[in-house]
Amino acid sequence: MAEFPFQVGGKWTGMIVVSLLDGPLRFGELRQALGPVTAKVLTETLRDMQRDGLVTRLDRDANPPHVEYELTALGRSLVRVIDAMREWSRGHLAELLAHRQRHNTSLCLVVPDERLHAAWLDAHAEWGPGLHEDGFGLLATDEVRTTSGFSAWIARLAADASCTYRWIVEDGSVLGGIALRHGTGEFVRRAGHIGYGIRPGARGRGVATWALGEMLAEAARRGMDHVVLVCAANNTASARTIERHGGVLESLGEVRRYRIACQGHFAAVPGTGTPVRTVGRPQADG
């Protein structure tokens, strides 16, 4: 079989090409446009793209001096390839996600459980200090490092009738959290019905897309006609996740505000997905 003569770039190369189509960008501007990419990974990717002649580094003699990155003619020639891949992805996305869901047999949503204390702390540590991502229901007043404090937090989540909390777990590791907020109160109007967060090391695998689909099915089971989701205007990764599930953009300012119809969203067919569980035993989610 003939071998490919050359491998062009890595995970972020195509997105960098698209981000630079309208003109040169500084490193910080490019990182903001890309969303969840670390400075180290972006630096390495840009260095590789410079080596391959896809981008050029521009040293601007301005006040203050700064550096910008610009596509070369060779880099722009990738646009046709990227457009073709986008079209293929749009045409086959549902099929791809179905295969991925069948493959991820150990991926499941679980009811928050104190027995996952160590696994949850490991996920929390990966984000670094702070309250972190949406979806966990963590408040500044929650003390989660001690066993007693963690148990008290779990009990508070269980008693919260205004929200359904789930953790995204794979092989005993907590990959993230997702929450379905009920009703139409002020917080829901501001933050949306569903909030979620995926730990950095688990991103880029379709975990958020899968979890959002499961929670949309839960919203449908609860008789909700539609849900509203909100993400930061520059969070392109979350925007793509929401749009994959039919999210319709209602407004765009500092945040993107989407509306998703719940009708037609169903839980995974047994054998092709994973049900909501408690740790150690299945539980029907009411």
N, C-alpha and C positions, 0 to 999 in steps of 0.2 A: 504494500500500500504506500502511495506517495506520502511523504511527510510534509507538514506545513513548513515553509521555508523560514518563517519568522513569527514570533509571538509579539503582538502589539499591545503593550501595556498590561495593566492589572485591573483590579476592581474599580478604581476611581478614574481611570484614564478617560473613558467615554464621557463621564459627567463633567470632568474638567474641560474637555473639548467643547461641550455644549455651553458651559458657563462662560467660556472665553469667546464665543461667537460674536458677541456685540462689541468686543474691544478688549484692550488690556485691563487687567485687574491687579491690585496689590494682593499680597499673600493673605492678609486679614480679610479683605473683601471676598477673595476666592473661597476661603475657609467658611465664611458666613453663608455664601451661596450654596455650598455643598452640604452643610448641616453636620451630621455626626461623624466627622473625620478628625482624627487627632493631628496635632501639629507635626509630629514625627512622621506619620504615614503620608501626609500631604507633602512634606519636604522631600521624602524619598521618592514619591511618585513624580513630582515635578523634576527632580534630578534625573530620573530615568527618562522622562519625556524630553528633556533637554538633550540627553545623550543620543536619543533616537531621532532628534531633529524635528520633534512635533511642536515644541514650544521654544520660545527664546526669552531670555531674561533681559529686561531693560533697566539699566541703572539711570534713574531720573535725577538730573542735576537741578533739583528744585529746592525750595525752602519749606520744610526740611528735605534733604535728599531721601529718596525712597526707591524701592525696586518694584517693578511690575512684570507680569508674565503675559506674553502674547502668543497667539497661534501662528505657526509658520504656514506656508502654502501646503506643505506636506501634512501638517496637522489638520488643516481645513479639508483636505481630501478624505479624511475619515468620516465626514458628516454623512455622506451617502451610505456608508456601511452602518453607522449608528442609526440612521433613519430606517434602514431596512430591518435592523434588529428590533427597533421599537415597534414597527408594524407587525413583525412576527410575534413579538411578545403580546401585543394587544389581541391578536387573533387566537393565541393559544394559552392565555393566562389562566382561564378556568381549568383547563386540562392539566397544566403544570401544577397548580395549587392542589388539585385533587390527588395527583401522584405524590406530591410532597407530603400531604396529610396522611396518606396511606403508609408512607415510609416512616414518618415520625410517630411510630406506635407508642413510644414512651412519653410523648408530650401530652400533658393534660392540664386542665384547670382544677385547682383544689381549693376547698374551703380553708381559710387561714387557720393554721394549727400550731400550737405551741411546740409540738414535736419537731417542727422544722426550724427551731430557733437558730441553730448553728448555720444551717443552709441559708436562712434569711439574712443573718449577719454577714455572711460571706458575700452575698449579692449587694448588700448595703455598703460594704467596705469598698467594693469595686467602683461605686459612684463617687466615693470620697465623702468628706464631711457635708452635712446639710440634710434637708428633708427630702431632696431628690425628686424623682419622677412622680408624676401623677399616677393614681391607681392603687396606692397602698393605704390611703386614708391616714397617713402619719401626721400627727400634729406636733408643734414645738414642745408641747407639754408632755408628750409620750416619752417614757423612759423605757427603752427596749433592750438595753444591754444585759440587765440582770434577768434571771429567770422569772422572778415575781413581777417585774415591770413588764416584761414581754407578755406574760400571761394576762396581766391586767389590760394591756392593749388589745390582745386577741378577744378578750371578753367584751371590750367596748365595741369592737367591730361587729361582733355577733349580735349585740343588742341594738345596733343601729338599723332601724326599720326603714330608713330613708335611702339605703344604699345596699347593693349586693357586691361584696368584695370577693375576688378570686385571685389566687396566685398561679402563675404559669410555672409549672414544674416539669423537669425532665431528668429522669434517673436520679431523683433525690436532690437535684440542684434547683434552686429558685432562679428562674430566668427573668422574672418580672412580675408585675401586678396589673390588674385591670379592675375597674369598678363601674357598675351600672347604677346611676343615680335615678331615683324614682321621682315622679311629680314634676311640678313646673315652678318651683320656688326660685328665689332670687339667685341662689348659688348655681342652680341648674341653668338659669337664663344666662348667667355670666360665664360659667365654665363648661357647660354642655352636659349631656346625659352620661357620656362615657369618657373616662380618662384612663390612660394606660402608660406604662413605662417599661422598657426592656433594658436590662443591664448591658453595658457597652460590649462585653465579650460575646453576647448572644445576638447582636444586631446583624442585619444583612442576610438572615436565613429564612425570612418569611414568618418568624414567630409572631410578630405584631399583627400581621395580616390574618394568620390563623386564629389568634386569640380574639381579635375584633369580630371575626365571623362567628365564633362561638357565642360571644356576648350579644351580638345582634340577634342570634337565634333565641337567646334567653329573653331579650326584650320582646320579640315576637310572641313567645310563649306567655308572657305577662300581659299580652293584649295591647302593647304600645304600638301606635300607628306609625310613629317616626321617632327618630332620635336626632339630637343636635350634637355635633362634635366641634371642638375648637382647638386650634393649634397655632403656634406662633407663625407669623407671616413668612419668616425665613426658615421654618422647619419643613424643608421639602420632603424629607423622608416620611414624616407623619402625614403630610398632604397626599403623597402617593398612596400610602396605606389606606387612607380614608377614601380616596377616589377609586381604588380597586374594588371597593364594596358599593360603588354607585353613589358616593357622596357628591351632592350638588352644592357648589359654592354659592352661598347667599350673600356674603359680604367680605370685603378685604380691606383691612386697615393695618393696625399693629398686629392683629390676629386674623386668621382665616376662620370663617364660620361656615360649617357645612351642615346639610340636612340629608339624612338617609332614611328612606322608607323601609320599615321593618318587614313589610309583607314580602314573602318569598325567601326570607332567611330562615333556614332550618338547621337544627343540630345535625352533627355528622351521623351518617348511617352506621349502625353498629358494624364493626369490622373494618371500617375505613377511617375512623377517627377515634377520639378518646373522650369519654364522658366526664362530666364534673364529678370529682371524687373528694372524699375526705381521706386523710392519710391512713392507709391500712385497710380501708373497706369502702366499697362503692356506696353512694348515697344519691337517691333521687332528689333532684333540686326542685324545690317548690317555690 
